[in-house]
Amino acid sequence: MEADIGKADTGDSSRESLKGAVVDHFRVKEMRDSMEFQGTEVLEAAPLAKRSARRGAEDEAVAGAGAPDFQHKLIADGISVMRQAFQEEVQGALAEQRAELLEANRYMTAELQTQVQESLALRAQQVEGVERQFAEDLARAEAGKEEVRRQLAAELERVQRAEVAALEAQQRAARAAEQEAAENRELLRSQASEAELACETSRCAREEELAREVAHRQTLTEVRLRQAQEEQQAQRRVREAKEEELRACQGRHLLEQELEQQRRAARLARKQQEELEWQRRAAHDAMERQREADLHRRGAELQRQEELQAEQR
């Protein structure tokens, strides 16, 4: 940016120098034309003076045309002397004026040449200074460009080395992660196998225990059912015997009361049988729920192990 500004300033100063030189050239040309015009006016004034003198002499000659010859001759001689003196005076004045004009022209020409030379020398010095400054600015710009190019090359090389190092580190990290993931998978697989084996063992133990408990409860239920059936049969036999006895010994009212008691006993026996059946079903349902809970727990453990494996991958 500074180099561009310096170049712009250099261009402006060069244009100003050229403009000043052109103005000086036209000023000198204008002064020279003015001096030539003044000399031309002086040269043109000489014939006019001659014509004026000739016209005056002719007028005097016409005025003295009726005089005697002697007088005419004297007048003519006087006119000739006066004309000659006037011509000499005019020629001397013209020569003096011409000499003055030539001297002034030479002086002005020399002065103008000196001014032009000084101006041109100054302009040349300015142009040389501008060219030297431009060359220095150009050299500095080239040096700056070379420095920037060198810095960019060094930065590019550093970035490439950093990219290569990052790629190698990424590859090493990927290999380490893969190795660790493989080890974790093996560990999880072994842990899962051990967990499955332990779960299977514990599940089998729980199932066997539940099966024994259910079998025990079923046995108890069957025993209670047999006992209830035996009690019912005994009660029925007792009831039948009592009915026989009541029918034989008592009246209708006592028989109905006894029958009501027997019906209540029968309802109680059915209720006990239903309770035993409910206990058997409850034991079976508990065993099923325990099996489902074990399966659900096992599925949850397997899912958690799969999630851990996925996270480690």
C-alpha distance (Angstrom), angle and dihedral (degrees) to the residues before:
residue distance angle dihedral
M1 . . .
E2 3.85 . .
A3 3.80 89.9 .
D4 3.82 90.2 53.2
I5 3.83 90.6 49.4
G6 3.83 90.3 48.9
K7 3.79 89.9 49.9
A8 3.80 90.6 50.1
D9 3.83 91.2 49.5
T10 3.80 90.0 47.8
G11 3.80 91.3 51.1
D12 3.81 91.3 48.4
S13 3.82 93.0 50.1
S14 3.83 90.5 47.5
R15 3.79 90.5 51.7
E16 3.83 90.7 47.6
S17 3.82 90.5 50.3
L18 3.79 92.5 50.2
K19 3.79 90.9 45.9
G20 3.85 91.0 51.7
A21 3.81 91.4 48.9
V22 3.81 91.5 50.8
V23 3.84 91.2 48.4
D24 3.84 91.1 50.7
H25 3.80 90.7 48.8
F26 3.80 92.7 52.6
R27 3.84 91.3 44.4
V28 3.85 90.9 54.6
K29 3.79 90.8 46.3
E30 3.82 90.6 50.7
M31 3.87 92.3 50.4
R32 3.79 91.0 48.2
D33 3.79 91.6 50.8
S34 3.84 89.5 49.3
M35 3.82 91.9 52.7
E36 3.80 92.1 47.4
F37 3.83 89.1 50.3
Q38 3.84 91.1 52.5
G39 3.81 91.5 49.7
T40 3.79 89.7 49.6
E41 3.81 90.5 52.9
V42 3.83 91.0 52.0
L43 3.79 91.7 49.4
E44 3.77 90.7 48.4
A45 3.84 90.8 49.8
A46 3.86 92.6 59.6
P47 3.87 96.2 66.6
L48 3.76 89.4 45.3
A49 3.82 90.3 55.1
K50 3.80 90.4 48.9
R51 3.79 92.2 50.1
S52 3.80 89.8 48.0
A53 3.83 92.2 52.5
R54 3.80 91.5 46.8
R55 3.78 91.5 49.8
G56 3.85 90.9 50.9
A57 3.80 91.7 50.9
E58 3.79 91.8 49.3
D59 3.79 90.6 49.9
E60 3.81 91.2 52.3
A61 3.77 90.6 47.2
V62 3.76 91.0 52.4
A63 3.81 90.7 47.9
G64 3.82 92.4 53.8
A65 3.80 97.9 42.8
G66 3.85 93.9 113.6
A67 3.88 95.5 50.4
P68 3.73 124.7 101.2
D69 3.76 121.2 -84.8
F70 3.79 93.6 -107.1
Q71 3.71 91.7 53.5
H72 3.73 89.8 43.0
K73 3.76 90.2 52.1
L74 3.77 92.4 48.8
I75 3.72 90.4 49.7
A76 3.76 91.3 46.8
D77 3.79 91.2 49.3
G78 3.80 90.7 48.0
I79 3.73 90.3 48.2
S80 3.78 90.6 49.0
V81 3.80 91.3 49.0
M82 3.76 91.6 45.9
R83 3.79 91.6 46.4
Q84 3.76 91.4 48.6
A85 3.80 91.6 46.5
F86 3.78 90.4 46.3
Q87 3.78 91.2 47.6
E88 3.80 90.9 48.4
E89 3.78 90.5 47.2
V90 3.79 91.8 47.1
Q91 3.78 91.6 45.5
G92 3.82 90.6 47.7
A93 3.78 90.9 48.1
L94 3.77 90.0 46.1
A95 3.80 91.3 47.4
E96 3.78 91.4 47.0
Q97 3.79 91.4 46.7
R98 3.78 90.3 45.6
A99 3.80 90.2 49.7
E100 3.78 90.5 48.0
L101 3.78 90.3 47.5
L102 3.78 91.5 47.9
E103 3.80 91.1 47.1
A104 3.80 91.1 46.5
N105 3.79 89.2 45.9
R106 3.81 91.3 50.1
Y107 3.79 91.4 45.5
M108 3.80 93.3 46.7
T109 3.78 90.8 44.1
A110 3.79 91.1 50.1
E111 3.80 91.0 44.8
L112 3.78 91.6 47.5
Q113 3.79 91.1 45.9
T114 3.80 89.1 49.7
Q115 3.82 91.3 48.3
V116 3.79 91.5 45.1
Q117 3.80 91.5 47.9
E118 3.79 91.4 47.4
S119 3.80 90.7 46.2
L120 3.79 91.3 46.3
A121 3.81 90.5 46.1
L122 3.79 89.8 49.5
R123 3.79 90.5 46.0
A124 3.78 89.7 46.8
Q125 3.80 90.2 50.9
Q126 3.79 89.7 47.8
V127 3.80 90.6 47.8
E128 3.82 90.5 47.6
G129 3.81 89.6 48.3
V130 3.78 90.5 47.9
E131 3.81 91.5 47.0
R132 3.80 90.7 47.0
Q133 3.81 90.8 47.6
F134 3.80 89.5 46.9
A135 3.81 90.4 50.0
E136 3.81 90.6 48.3
D137 3.81 91.3 47.3
L138 3.79 89.8 47.6
A139 3.81 90.8 49.2
R140 3.82 91.1 48.2
A141 3.81 90.0 47.0
E142 3.80 90.8 50.4
A143 3.80 90.4 47.0
G144 3.81 89.8 48.4
K145 3.80 90.5 48.6
E146 3.80 90.6 49.5
E147 3.81 90.7 48.5
V148 3.81 91.4 48.1
R149 3.81 90.1 47.0
R150 3.80 90.4 50.1
Q151 3.82 91.4 47.9
L152 3.80 90.9 48.0
A153 3.80 90.7 49.7
A154 3.82 90.7 49.3
E155 3.81 91.1 46.7
L156 3.81 91.0 48.0
E157 3.80 90.7 50.0
R158 3.82 90.6 48.1
V159 3.81 91.3 49.2
Q160 3.81 90.7 48.8
R161 3.81 91.1 50.2
A162 3.80 89.7 47.7
E163 3.82 90.6 49.6
V164 3.81 91.3 49.2
A165 3.82 90.9 47.8
A166 3.82 91.1 46.8
L167 3.82 90.8 48.6
E168 3.81 91.5 49.7
A169 3.81 91.1 46.8
Q170 3.80 89.9 48.3
Q171 3.80 91.1 49.8
R172 3.81 91.2 48.2
A173 3.80 90.4 47.7
A174 3.82 90.5 47.9
R175 3.82 91.6 50.1
A176 3.80 91.1 46.4
A177 3.80 90.7 47.4
E178 3.81 91.3 48.8
Q179 3.79 91.1 48.2
E180 3.80 91.6 46.8
A181 3.81 90.4 46.1
A182 3.81 90.2 50.9
E183 3.80 90.6 48.8
N184 3.79 90.5 47.0
R185 3.80 90.5 48.5
E186 3.79 90.2 51.1
L187 3.79 90.5 46.5
L188 3.78 92.1 46.9
R189 3.77 90.6 45.3
S190 3.80 90.7 52.0
Q191 3.81 91.0 43.3
A192 3.79 89.9 47.3
S193 3.79 90.3 49.4
E194 3.78 90.8 48.9
A195 3.80 90.9 44.3
E196 3.79 91.0 48.0
L197 3.78 90.2 47.9
A198 3.81 91.6 47.3
C199 3.79 90.8 43.1
E200 3.76 90.7 47.7
T201 3.80 90.4 47.7
S202 3.80 93.4 46.4
R203 3.79 90.8 42.5
C204 3.77 91.1 50.1
A205 3.81 89.6 46.8
R206 3.81 91.1 48.7
E207 3.78 91.1 45.5
E208 3.78 90.7 49.2
E209 3.79 90.3 47.2
L210 3.79 90.5 47.1
A211 3.76 90.2 45.9
R212 3.80 90.3 50.9
E213 3.79 90.1 46.2
V214 3.79 91.6 47.5
A215 3.78 90.6 46.0
H216 3.79 89.6 48.4
R217 3.80 90.6 48.4
Q218 3.78 90.9 46.2
T219 3.78 89.1 49.0
L220 3.78 90.1 49.0
T221 3.77 89.7 46.4
E222 3.79 91.9 49.1
V223 3.79 90.1 46.8
R224 3.77 90.2 49.2
L225 3.78 90.3 45.8
R226 3.78 90.7 50.6
Q227 3.77 89.4 46.4
A228 3.78 90.5 48.1
Q229 3.78 90.6 47.2
E230 3.76 90.7 47.8
E231 3.80 89.6 46.9
Q232 3.78 89.9 48.0
Q233 3.77 90.8 48.4
A234 3.78 89.6 46.8
Q235 3.78 90.7 46.5
R236 3.77 90.1 46.1
R237 3.75 90.5 50.3
V238 3.77 89.1 45.9
R239 3.77 90.2 46.2
E240 3.75 91.9 48.5
A241 3.74 90.0 47.7
K242 3.77 90.4 47.4
E243 3.75 91.1 46.6
E244 3.71 89.6 51.8
E245 3.71 89.2 45.9
L246 3.79 92.9 45.0
R247 3.73 93.2 46.1
A248 3.71 87.8 50.9
C249 3.79 99.2 41.3
Q250 3.81 111.7 20.2
G251 3.67 139.4 45.2
R252 3.70 135.0 -104.4
H253 3.79 96.1 -85.7
L254 3.76 94.8 55.6
L255 3.78 90.0 46.8
E256 3.77 92.4 53.7
Q257 3.77 91.5 49.4
E258 3.74 90.5 50.3
L259 3.78 90.9 47.7
E260 3.80 90.0 50.6
Q261 3.77 90.1 51.9
Q262 3.77 90.3 48.7
R263 3.80 90.8 49.7
R264 3.81 90.0 50.7
A265 3.78 89.1 49.3
A266 3.80 89.5 49.5
R267 3.82 91.0 49.6
L268 3.79 89.4 48.6
A269 3.78 90.5 50.4
R270 3.82 91.2 48.9
K271 3.80 89.3 48.3
Q272 3.79 90.7 51.3
Q273 3.78 89.7 47.9
E274 3.83 90.2 50.3
E275 3.80 90.2 49.1
L276 3.78 90.0 51.5
E277 3.80 90.0 48.7
W278 3.81 90.3 48.6
Q279 3.80 90.6 50.5
R280 3.80 90.3 51.3
R281 3.79 91.2 49.7
A282 3.81 91.0 45.2
A283 3.80 90.0 53.0
H284 3.80 90.2 49.3
D285 3.82 91.4 47.4
A286 3.80 90.9 48.0
M287 3.77 90.0 52.3
E288 3.83 90.5 49.3
R289 3.80 91.7 47.7
Q290 3.79 90.6 49.0
R291 3.81 89.9 50.7
E292 3.82 91.0 48.9
A293 3.82 91.1 46.9
D294 3.81 89.9 51.3
L295 3.79 90.9 49.3
H296 3.81 91.5 47.1
R297 3.81 91.5 48.0
R298 3.77 90.8 48.5
G299 3.83 91.2 49.2
A300 3.83 90.7 48.5
E301 3.81 91.1 50.4
L302 3.80 91.6 49.1
Q303 3.83 91.0 47.9
R304 3.81 91.1 49.0
Q305 3.80 90.4 49.9
E306 3.82 90.5 49.7
E307 3.83 90.4 49.8
L308 3.81 90.3 50.3
Q309 3.80 90.2 49.9
A310 3.83 90.2 48.7
E311 3.82 91.8 49.7
Q312 3.81 91.4 48.6
R313 3.81 90.6 49.7
